[in-house]
């Protein structure tokens, strides 16, 4: 994104993070943002902002660790800030699968691909994550495989898990949405 903080990049005249929040706000009890740059801009959104506590860059796992540490809930839903089309039933579907399968983590999959950062975790997985990180682990999927997990198929709304990593990705998604004015995009 040309050095810009992804969550603050504009999509349809709003920062990507505001799209994500608008889709999650009715699904969760609280929202916490993990950010390591542009802290004032994220704080201006009115939610708790936490910065990585690990000295070396641990990627998404550092954010998951903080979410588990600070959540007041038994569950933590995690999503990246660059997927503005999240399903409005993401939390409900993940929680239903987590409970049905007596799992520790429910992970999104779609069209044969897993999306490990889109997941619902029980708070009780925090010691396992702390241990994994303390031994140098950095891969979300690898850590999840160590726990009782289940996959939840979201192939009915695969577009919802499109990550926007470049300006070209942004333009392509905007064009797709404009071309689907008939409302056939399942989000």
KEKE-3310 file (N, C-alpha, C; in steps of 0.2 Angstrom, whole numbers, plus 5000, padded with zeros to 4 digits):
npx = (5004:5010:5018:5008:4998:4988:4975:4970:4969:4960:4944:4930:4928:4931:4941:4948:4947:4936:4926:4927:4924:4911:4905:4907:4902:4889:4890:4899:4904:4914:4926:4943:4958:4972:4987:5002:5007:5002:4994:4987:4977:4970:4965:4957:4945:4938:4939:4947:4965:4978:4996:5008:5017:5028:5045:5051:5045:5030:5020:5003:5000:5005:4995:4984:4987:4987:4974:4968:4973:4968:4954:4937:4929:4924:4927:4937:4936:4945:4950:4958:4962:4960:4950:4936:4923:4917:4907:4890:4886:4897:4903:4893:4892:4905:4905:4895:4900:4911:4906:4898:4908:4915:4927:4943:4946:4939:4940:4940:4936:4936:4931:4941:4952:4961:4959:4967:4968:4956:4946:4939:4942:4944:4946:4954:4965:4976:4987:4993:4996:5005:5016:5019:5024:5034:5044:5048:5039:5029:5019:5002:4993:5000:5001:4987:4984:4989:4980:4963:4953:4942:4936:4926:4915:4914:4911:4900:4901:4914:4920:4921:4932:4943:4958:4965:4979:4987:4986:4981:4973:4963:4957:4952:4943:4934:4929:4924:4913:4906:4902:4893:4881:4868:4866:4871:4882:4887:4888)
npy = (4994:5006:5010:5015:5014:5000:4999:5011:5015:5022:5016:5016:5029:5028:5024:5007:5000:5006:5000:4987:4987:4992:4981:4972:4977:4974:4961:4958:4960:4969:4979:4979:4986:4981:4989:4996:5007:5024:5027:5037:5040:5028:5028:5038:5033:5028:5016:5004:5003:4993:4990:4979:4969:4961:4961:4958:4957:4948:4946:4943:4934:4941:4951:4943:4937:4948:4952:4940:4942:4954:4953:4954:4944:4926:4922:4926:4935:4936:4946:4953:4970:4972:4967:4972:4967:4958:4944:4947:4938:4931:4929:4922:4910:4905:4903:4894:4883:4881:4877:4866:4857:4856:4863:4872:4882:4890:4891:4900:4894:4893:4889:4879:4884:4889:4902:4908:4919:4924:4920:4912:4911:4902:4910:4902:4897:4905:4902:4892:4899:4908:4900:4895:4906:4910:4900:4904:4902:4908:4906:4907:4897:4885:4886:4885:4872:4864:4864:4859:4861:4868:4869:4881:4882:4895:4896:4901:4914:4919:4930:4939:4937:4942:4949:4965:4970:4978:4994:4991:4979:4985:4994:4984:4977:4988:4990:4977:4978:4988:4983:4973:4978:4974:4967:4954:4950:4940:4945)
npz = (5000:4997:5008:5017:5032:5032:5037:5037:5024:5011:5006:4996:5000:5014:5028:5028:5040:5046:5038:5042:5056:5055:5051:5061:5073:5077:5080:5091:5108:5112:5104:5100:5094:5086:5084:5078:5072:5068:5079:5086:5076:5075:5088:5088:5083:5093:5100:5111:5109:5106:5107:5100:5112:5111:5108:5096:5079:5078:5070:5065:5076:5088:5089:5091:5103:5112:5111:5117:5129:5134:5132:5139:5138:5135:5123:5108:5094:5079:5066:5050:5046:5033:5025:5020:5018:5027:5033:5039:5048:5053:5067:5073:5065:5067:5081:5083:5076:5084:5097:5093:5089:5100:5101:5102:5094:5080:5063:5048:5032:5014:4998:4998:5004:5018:5030:5042:5051:5052:5064:5078:5095:5110:5126:5134:5127:5128:5136:5128:5117:5122:5125:5113:5106:5114:5111:5099:5088:5074:5065:5062:5057:5060:5074:5077:5073:5083:5093:5098:5085:5072:5056:5047:5034:5023:5009:5003:5003:4998:4993:5004:5011:5004:5004:5004:4998:4990:4980:4968:4971:4979:4969:4960:4968:4970:4957:4954:4964:4958:4946:4950:4953:4953:4965:4968:4974:4987:5003)
capx = (5000:5015:5020:5003:4995:4983:4969:4968:4969:4953:4940:4924:4929:4932:4947:4947:4946:4929:4921:4928:4921:4904:4902:4908:4900:4883:4892:4903:4903:4919:4931:4950:4962:4980:4990:5009:5008:4996:4990:4982:4972:4966:4962:4951:4939:4934:4940:4954:4970:4984:5002:5012:5021:5034:5050:5052:5039:5027:5014:4996:5000:5005:4988:4979:4989:4985:4966:4966:4975:4963:4947:4933:4924:4926:4929:4940:4935:4950:4950:4962:4959:4960:4945:4930:4917:4916:4900:4887:4885:4904:4904:4888:4893:4911:4903:4890:4904:4916:4902:4896:4913:4919:4934:4946:4947:4935:4944:4937:4939:4932:4933:4947:4957:4960:4960:4968:4968:4949:4945:4936:4946:4942:4951:4958:4970:4981:4994:4996:4999:5011:5021:5021:5027:5041:5048:5049:5033:5026:5014:4995:4990:5004:4999:4981:4984:4991:4974:4957:4951:4937:4935:4919:4915:4911:4912:4894:4903:4921:4922:4921:4939:4948:4963:4967:4986:4989:4981:4977:4968:4958:4954:4949:4937:4929:4927:4919:4907:4902:4899:4888:4876:4862:4866:4872:4888:4885:4892)
capy = (5000:5011:5012:5018:5009:4997:5000:5018:5016:5023:5011:5019:5035:5027:5019:5000:4998:5007:4995:4981:4989:4992:4974:4968:4980:4971:4954:4957:4964:4975:4980:4981:4987:4980:4994:4998:5014:5029:5026:5043:5039:5023:5030:5043:5029:5027:5010:5003:5002:4990:4989:4973:4969:4958:4965:4956:4956:4941:4946:4942:4931:4946:4954:4938:4936:4954:4951:4935:4945:4960:4953:4953:4938:4920:4921:4931:4935:4940:4948:4958:4976:4974:4963:4976:4963:4952:4943:4950:4932:4928:4927:4917:4904:4902:4901:4888:4877:4880:4874:4860:4852:4856:4865:4878:4888:4889:4894:4901:4891:4895:4886:4874:4888:4891:4909:4907:4925:4925:4914:4913:4907:4902:4913:4897:4895:4910:4899:4888:4904:4911:4895:4894:4912:4910:4896:4906:4901:4914:4905:4907:4890:4880:4886:4883:4865:4861:4864:4856:4866:4866:4874:4883:4884:4901:4897:4905:4922:4919:4937:4942:4936:4945:4953:4970:4971:4983:4998:4987:4975:4990:4996:4978:4976:4993:4988:4972:4980:4993:4979:4969:4983:4970:4964:4947:4948:4938:4947)
capz = (5000:4997:5015:5021:5036:5028:5040:5036:5017:5009:5002:4996:5004:5021:5030:5028:5047:5047:5035:5046:5062:5054:5050:5067:5079:5080:5081:5096:5114:5112:5099:5102:5088:5087:5079:5080:5069:5068:5085:5087:5071:5077:5094:5086:5081:5099:5103:5114:5104:5110:5103:5102:5118:5110:5105:5089:5075:5078:5065:5068:5083:5093:5090:5094:5110:5115:5111:5122:5136:5136:5131:5144:5135:5135:5116:5104:5086:5076:5058:5048:5044:5025:5022:5021:5016:5031:5033:5045:5053:5055:5074:5075:5062:5070:5087:5082:5075:5090:5102:5091:5089:5107:5099:5105:5089:5074:5058:5042:5026:5009:4992:4998:5007:5025:5032:5049:5055:5053:5068:5085:5100:5117:5129:5137:5122:5129:5138:5123:5112:5125:5125:5106:5104:5118:5108:5092:5083:5072:5060:5065:5056:5064:5081:5078:5072:5089:5097:5095:5080:5067:5050:5045:5027:5021:5002:5000:5003:4997:4992:5010:5014:5000:5007:5000:5000:4985:4977:4963:4974:4980:4963:4957:4972:4969:4950:4955:4967:4954:4941:4953:4956:4954:4972:4968:4978:4994:5009)
cpx = (5004:5017:5014:5001:4989:4976:4966:4968:4961:4950:4933:4923:4929:4938:4944:4944:4938:4924:4921:4924:4913:4901:4903:4904:4893:4884:4896:4901:4908:4923:4938:4954:4969:4983:4997:5011:5002:4992:4985:4976:4967:4962:4956:4945:4935:4934:4947:4959:4976:4990:5005:5017:5028:5039:5051:5046:5036:5021:5008:4996:5001:4999:4983:4981:4987:4977:4964:4968:4970:4956:4943:4928:4928:4929:4932:4939:4941:4949:4955:4959:4958:4955:4938:4923:4915:4908:4897:4885:4892:4904:4899:4890:4900:4909:4899:4895:4909:4912:4900:4902:4918:4926:4937:4946:4942:4938:4940:4940:4934:4935:4940:4953:4956:4962:4961:4967:4960:4947:4942:4939:4943:4948:4956:4964:4976:4988:4997:5000:5006:5017:5024:5026:5034:5046:5049:5044:5030:5020:5007:4993:4994:5002:4992:4980:4986:4985:4968:4954:4946:4937:4928:4919:4911:4911:4906:4896:4911:4924:4924:4928:4944:4952:4965:4975:4990:4984:4977:4972:4962:4954:4950:4943:4932:4926:4922:4913:4902:4898:4894:4883:4869:4861:4867:4878:4885:4890:4888)
cpy = (5006:5014:5015:5012:5006:4999:5007:5020:5017:5018:5014:5025:5035:5023:5012:4998:5000:5003:4989:4982:4989:4985:4970:4970:4977:4963:4953:4962:4970:4974:4982:4981:4986:4984:4995:5005:5018:5028:5031:5042:5034:5024:5034:5039:5027:5020:5009:5001:4999:4989:4982:4974:4965:4962:4964:4955:4949:4941:4946:4939:4936:4949:4949:4937:4942:4954:4946:4938:4950:4959:4951:4947:4932:4918:4927:4930:4939:4940:4953:4964:4977:4969:4967:4973:4958:4951:4945:4944:4928:4925:4922:4910:4901:4900:4895:4882:4875:4876:4867:4855:4852:4858:4871:4884:4885:4894:4895:4897:4893:4892:4883:4878:4890:4899:4910:4913:4926:4919:4916:4908:4907:4906:4908:4895:4900:4907:4895:4893:4907:4906:4895:4900:4912:4905:4898:4905:4907:4913:4903:4900:4885:4880:4883:4875:4861:4860:4861:4862:4863:4871:4875:4885:4890:4902:4900:4912:4922:4926:4941:4942:4938:4950:4959:4972:4976:4988:4995:4982:4980:4992:4990:4977:4981:4992:4983:4974:4984:4988:4974:4973:4979:4967:4957:4945:4946:4940:4947)
cpz = (5000:5003:5019:5026:5033:5031:5039:5029:5015:5004:5002:5001:5012:5022:5030:5035:5048:5044:5039:5052:5061:5053:5056:5073:5082:5082:5088:5102:5114:5106:5101:5095:5090:5082:5082:5077:5069:5073:5086:5082:5073:5084:5093:5084:5087:5102:5106:5108:5108:5105:5105:5108:5117:5106:5097:5085:5075:5074:5069:5075:5088:5094:5093:5102:5114:5116:5116:5129:5138:5135:5138:5143:5136:5128:5113:5097:5083:5068:5057:5046:5037:5022:5024:5020:5020:5032:5040:5050:5054:5062:5075:5072:5065:5077:5087:5081:5081:5095:5100:5091:5095:5105:5103:5101:5083:5069:5052:5036:5020:5002:4992:5002:5014:5026:5039:5053:5056:5057:5075:5089:5106:5121:5133:5133:5124:5131:5133:5118:5115:5124:5118:5104:5108:5115:5100:5087:5081:5067:5063:5064:5060:5071:5082:5077:5079:5094:5094:5091:5075:5062:5049:5038:5025:5013:4999:5000:5003:4997:4999:5013:5009:5004:5002:5002:4995:4983:4972:4965:4976:4974:4960:4961:4971:4962:4951:4958:4962:4949:4944:4956:4956:4961:4973:4972:4985:4999:5015)
residu = (UNK:UNK:UNK:UNK:UNK:UNK:UNK:UNK:UNK:UNK:UNK:UNK:UNK:UNK:UNK:UNK:UNK:UNK:UNK:UNK:UNK:UNK:UNK:UNK:UNK:UNK:UNK:UNK:UNK:UNK:UNK:UNK:UNK:UNK:UNK:UNK:UNK:UNK:UNK:UNK:UNK:UNK:UNK:UNK:UNK:UNK:UNK:UNK:UNK:UNK:UNK:UNK:UNK:UNK:UNK:UNK:UNK:UNK:UNK:UNK:UNK:UNK:UNK:UNK:UNK:UNK:UNK:UNK:UNK:UNK:UNK:UNK:UNK:UNK:UNK:UNK:UNK:UNK:UNK:UNK:UNK:UNK:UNK:UNK:UNK:UNK:UNK:UNK:UNK:UNK:UNK:UNK:UNK:UNK:UNK:UNK:UNK:UNK:UNK:UNK:UNK:UNK:UNK:UNK:UNK:UNK:UNK:UNK:UNK:UNK:UNK:UNK:UNK:UNK:UNK:UNK:UNK:UNK:UNK:UNK:UNK:UNK:UNK:UNK:UNK:UNK:UNK:UNK:UNK:UNK:UNK:UNK:UNK:UNK:UNK:UNK:UNK:UNK:UNK:UNK:UNK:UNK:UNK:UNK:UNK:UNK:UNK:UNK:UNK:UNK:UNK:UNK:UNK:UNK:UNK:UNK:UNK:UNK:UNK:UNK:UNK:UNK:UNK:UNK:UNK:UNK:UNK:UNK:UNK:UNK:UNK:UNK:UNK:UNK:UNK:UNK:UNK:UNK:UNK:UNK:UNK:UNK:UNK:UNK:UNK:UNK:UNK)
# end
